[in-house]
């Protein structure tokens, strides 16, 4: 059990399993910080624009999740930080700032070539911090018959 957990999320709907794991690993009197690195494009024409077109919906979803956590008696807060860098460094810096005991994040099962070309945030995060990182894979739906 950890007293302070940083749940790193991009606000996607498929990250509920990582949040559930973060809550499970949290001390009963612990603190959970839902951290969203709001990634922005760099450049003259699109500079400052979020990379996710549904950024507003993602933030609203995260705000609602934090309200629900608080309603269930969990000491939770939402921290959003804009960045033009890769999210791993931003997440690691936030974990250091709040003195997190652990970072919990999700991992999507992307195609191997895509993972090779861009790398995954979770794998980069493991190398960017000294804090234990718990990576929770997104459950893949069973094939229908």
Short mmCIF file of the C-alpha atoms (twelve columns), coordinates in Angstrom:
data_MODEL
# 
_entry.id   MODEL 
# 
loop_
_atom_site.group_PDB 
_atom_site.id 
_atom_site.type_symbol 
_atom_site.label_atom_id 
_atom_site.label_alt_id 
_atom_site.label_comp_id 
_atom_site.label_asym_id 
_atom_site.label_seq_id 
_atom_site.Cartn_x 
_atom_site.Cartn_y 
_atom_site.Cartn_z 
_atom_site.pdbx_PDB_model_num 
ATOM 1   C CA . UNK A 1   0.000   0.000   0.000   1 
ATOM 2   C CA . UNK A 2   1.186   3.495   -0.867  1 
ATOM 3   C CA . UNK A 3   0.343   6.726   0.939   1 
ATOM 4   C CA . UNK A 4   0.643   8.990   -2.131  1 
ATOM 5   C CA . UNK A 5   -0.061  7.733   -5.636  1 
ATOM 6   C CA . UNK A 6   0.120   9.655   -8.868  1 
ATOM 7   C CA . UNK A 7   -2.291  8.178   -11.413 1 
ATOM 8   C CA . UNK A 8   -0.940  9.273   -14.803 1 
ATOM 9   C CA . UNK A 9   -3.709  9.433   -17.379 1 
ATOM 10  C CA . UNK A 10  -4.416  10.915  -20.779 1 
ATOM 11  C CA . UNK A 11  -8.121  10.961  -19.945 1 
ATOM 12  C CA . UNK A 12  -9.106  8.196   -22.348 1 
ATOM 13  C CA . UNK A 13  -12.149 6.127   -21.462 1 
ATOM 14  C CA . UNK A 14  -10.186 2.851   -21.471 1 
ATOM 15  C CA . UNK A 15  -8.006  3.776   -18.481 1 
ATOM 16  C CA . UNK A 16  -10.489 2.805   -15.783 1 
ATOM 17  C CA . UNK A 17  -8.489  -0.357  -14.977 1 
ATOM 18  C CA . UNK A 18  -5.421  1.700   -14.089 1 
ATOM 19  C CA . UNK A 19  -7.519  3.923   -11.828 1 
ATOM 20  C CA . UNK A 20  -9.025  0.877   -10.116 1 
ATOM 21  C CA . UNK A 21  -5.512  -0.462  -9.477  1 
ATOM 22  C CA . UNK A 22  -4.358  2.900   -8.122  1 
ATOM 23  C CA . UNK A 23  -7.279  2.944   -5.663  1 
ATOM 24  C CA . UNK A 24  -6.567  -0.667  -4.676  1 
ATOM 25  C CA . UNK A 25  -2.909  0.164   -3.939  1 
ATOM 26  C CA . UNK A 26  -3.726  3.336   -1.986  1 
ATOM 27  C CA . UNK A 27  -3.487  3.365   1.806   1 
ATOM 28  C CA . UNK A 28  -6.911  3.922   3.414   1 
ATOM 29  C CA . UNK A 29  -5.772  7.398   4.491   1 
ATOM 30  C CA . UNK A 30  -3.698  7.948   1.352   1 
ATOM 31  C CA . UNK A 31  -3.775  10.647  -1.296  1 
ATOM 32  C CA . UNK A 32  -4.390  10.077  -4.997  1 
ATOM 33  C CA . UNK A 33  -3.377  12.676  -7.560  1 
ATOM 34  C CA . UNK A 34  -4.935  12.187  -10.999 1 
ATOM 35  C CA . UNK A 35  -2.324  13.715  -13.297 1 
ATOM 36  C CA . UNK A 36  -2.998  14.629  -16.907 1 
ATOM 37  C CA . UNK A 37  -0.174  15.901  -19.105 1 
ATOM 38  C CA . UNK A 38  -2.072  18.029  -21.598 1 
ATOM 39  C CA . UNK A 39  0.119   17.653  -24.675 1 
ATOM 40  C CA . UNK A 40  0.261   20.616  -27.033 1 
ATOM 41  C CA . UNK A 41  1.424   20.892  -30.625 1 
ATOM 42  C CA . UNK A 42  4.497   22.998  -31.331 1 
ATOM 43  C CA . UNK A 43  4.669   25.209  -34.418 1 
ATOM 44  C CA . UNK A 44  3.547   28.486  -35.849 1 
ATOM 45  C CA . UNK A 45  0.147   27.416  -37.232 1 
ATOM 46  C CA . UNK A 46  -0.959  24.914  -34.601 1 
ATOM 47  C CA . UNK A 47  1.249   25.837  -31.666 1 
ATOM 48  C CA . UNK A 48  -0.553  25.583  -28.358 1 
ATOM 49  C CA . UNK A 49  -3.341  23.409  -29.723 1 
ATOM 50  C CA . UNK A 50  -3.966  20.192  -27.747 1 
ATOM 51  C CA . UNK A 51  -2.969  17.044  -29.636 1 
ATOM 52  C CA . UNK A 52  -6.242  15.354  -28.652 1 
ATOM 53  C CA . UNK A 53  -9.210  16.884  -30.478 1 
ATOM 54  C CA . UNK A 54  -11.472 15.768  -27.608 1 
ATOM 55  C CA . UNK A 55  -9.287  17.368  -24.904 1 
ATOM 56  C CA . UNK A 56  -12.237 19.220  -23.356 1 
ATOM 57  C CA . UNK A 57  -14.194 15.956  -23.020 1 
ATOM 58  C CA . UNK A 58  -11.173 14.199  -21.501 1 
ATOM 59  C CA . UNK A 59  -10.736 16.892  -18.858 1 
ATOM 60  C CA . UNK A 60  -14.457 16.861  -18.042 1 
ATOM 61  C CA . UNK A 61  -14.303 13.060  -17.654 1 
ATOM 62  C CA . UNK A 62  -11.316 13.353  -15.299 1 
ATOM 63  C CA . UNK A 63  -13.014 16.068  -13.256 1 
ATOM 64  C CA . UNK A 64  -16.048 13.807  -12.844 1 
ATOM 65  C CA . UNK A 65  -13.903 10.821  -11.840 1 
ATOM 66  C CA . UNK A 66  -12.157 12.876  -9.152  1 
ATOM 67  C CA . UNK A 67  -15.522 14.075  -7.798  1 
ATOM 68  C CA . UNK A 68  -16.684 10.436  -7.630  1 
ATOM 69  C CA . UNK A 69  -13.492 9.395   -5.822  1 
ATOM 70  C CA . UNK A 70  -13.966 12.175  -3.269  1 
ATOM 71  C CA . UNK A 71  -17.624 11.169  -2.837  1 
ATOM 72  C CA . UNK A 72  -16.352 7.682   -1.917  1 
ATOM 73  C CA . UNK A 73  -14.096 9.117   0.778   1 
ATOM 74  C CA . UNK A 74  -10.843 9.070   -1.181  1 
ATOM 75  C CA . UNK A 75  -8.510  12.052  -0.847  1 
ATOM 76  C CA . UNK A 76  -8.203  12.793  -4.563  1 
ATOM 77  C CA . UNK A 77  -7.320  15.786  -6.679  1 
ATOM 78  C CA . UNK A 78  -6.832  16.533  -10.362 1 
ATOM 79  C CA . UNK A 79  -3.635  18.126  -11.627 1 
ATOM 80  C CA . UNK A 80  -3.397  19.127  -15.282 1 
ATOM 81  C CA . UNK A 81  -0.165  20.428  -16.720 1 
ATOM 82  C CA . UNK A 82  0.339   21.542  -20.309 1 
ATOM 83  C CA . UNK A 83  3.501   20.426  -22.058 1 
ATOM 84  C CA . UNK A 84  5.088   20.437  -25.485 1 
ATOM 85  C CA . UNK A 85  7.489   17.693  -24.416 1 
ATOM 86  C CA . UNK A 86  6.850   13.994  -24.103 1 
ATOM 87  C CA . UNK A 87  4.508   13.242  -21.197 1 
ATOM 88  C CA . UNK A 88  6.932   10.862  -19.414 1 
ATOM 89  C CA . UNK A 89  9.239   13.672  -18.254 1 
ATOM 90  C CA . UNK A 90  6.270   15.794  -17.159 1 
ATOM 91  C CA . UNK A 91  4.744   12.900  -15.216 1 
ATOM 92  C CA . UNK A 92  8.066   12.087  -13.532 1 
ATOM 93  C CA . UNK A 93  8.536   15.723  -12.502 1 
ATOM 94  C CA . UNK A 94  5.020   15.868  -11.035 1 
ATOM 95  C CA . UNK A 95  5.585   12.634  -9.098  1 
ATOM 96  C CA . UNK A 96  8.768   14.097  -7.670  1 
ATOM 97  C CA . UNK A 97  7.049   17.355  -6.747  1 
ATOM 98  C CA . UNK A 98  4.248   15.657  -4.792  1 
ATOM 99  C CA . UNK A 99  6.681   13.100  -3.355  1 
ATOM 100 C CA . UNK A 100 4.646   10.222  -4.752  1 
ATOM 101 C CA . UNK A 101 5.360   6.754   -3.419  1 
ATOM 102 C CA . UNK A 102 4.273   5.213   -6.734  1 
ATOM 103 C CA . UNK A 103 3.006   6.068   -10.193 1 
ATOM 104 C CA . UNK A 104 0.171   4.058   -11.725 1 
ATOM 105 C CA . UNK A 105 -0.490  4.271   -15.444 1 
ATOM 106 C CA . UNK A 106 -2.216  2.329   -18.171 1 
ATOM 107 C CA . UNK A 107 -0.664  0.678   -21.188 1 
ATOM 108 C CA . UNK A 108 -2.445  0.160   -24.455 1 
ATOM 109 C CA . UNK A 109 -1.732  -2.822  -26.604 1 
ATOM 110 C CA . UNK A 110 -0.628  -0.892  -29.690 1 
ATOM 111 C CA . UNK A 111 0.730   -2.564  -32.778 1 
ATOM 112 C CA . UNK A 112 4.384   -3.552  -32.329 1 
ATOM 113 C CA . UNK A 113 5.580   -1.301  -35.187 1 
ATOM 114 C CA . UNK A 114 3.856   1.746   -33.692 1 
ATOM 115 C CA . UNK A 115 5.398   0.993   -30.285 1 
ATOM 116 C CA . UNK A 116 8.816   0.694   -31.933 1 
ATOM 117 C CA . UNK A 117 8.495   3.992   -33.808 1 
ATOM 118 C CA . UNK A 118 7.126   6.201   -31.056 1 
ATOM 119 C CA . UNK A 119 7.757   4.250   -27.850 1 
ATOM 120 C CA . UNK A 120 5.237   3.998   -25.088 1 
ATOM 121 C CA . UNK A 121 4.753   6.510   -22.313 1 
ATOM 122 C CA . UNK A 122 4.823   3.731   -19.709 1 
ATOM 123 C CA . UNK A 123 8.175   2.357   -20.883 1 
ATOM 124 C CA . UNK A 124 9.698   5.852   -21.056 1 
ATOM 125 C CA . UNK A 125 8.289   6.650   -17.627 1 
ATOM 126 C CA . UNK A 126 10.054  3.697   -16.045 1 
ATOM 127 C CA . UNK A 127 13.368  5.215   -17.161 1 
ATOM 128 C CA . UNK A 128 12.439  8.814   -16.274 1 
ATOM 129 C CA . UNK A 129 11.762  8.317   -12.568 1 
ATOM 130 C CA . UNK A 130 13.097  6.607   -9.478  1 
ATOM 131 C CA . UNK A 131 9.562   6.097   -8.163  1 
ATOM 132 C CA . UNK A 132 8.025   2.621   -8.607  1 
ATOM 133 C CA . UNK A 133 5.810   2.528   -11.697 1 
ATOM 134 C CA . UNK A 134 2.821   0.184   -11.855 1 
ATOM 135 C CA . UNK A 135 1.758   -0.393  -15.463 1 
ATOM 136 C CA . UNK A 136 -1.770  -1.726  -15.895 1 
ATOM 137 C CA . UNK A 137 -2.550  -3.109  -19.351 1 
ATOM 138 C CA . UNK A 138 -5.824  -2.191  -20.984 1 
ATOM 139 C CA . UNK A 139 -8.012  -5.253  -21.131 1 
ATOM 140 C CA . UNK A 140 -8.436  -6.464  -24.666 1 
ATOM 141 C CA . UNK A 141 -11.968 -7.534  -25.547 1 
ATOM 142 C CA . UNK A 142 -12.372 -11.253 -26.156 1 
ATOM 143 C CA . UNK A 143 -13.041 -12.157 -29.792 1 
ATOM 144 C CA . UNK A 144 -16.695 -12.797 -30.579 1 
ATOM 145 C CA . UNK A 145 -17.714 -16.046 -32.157 1 
# 
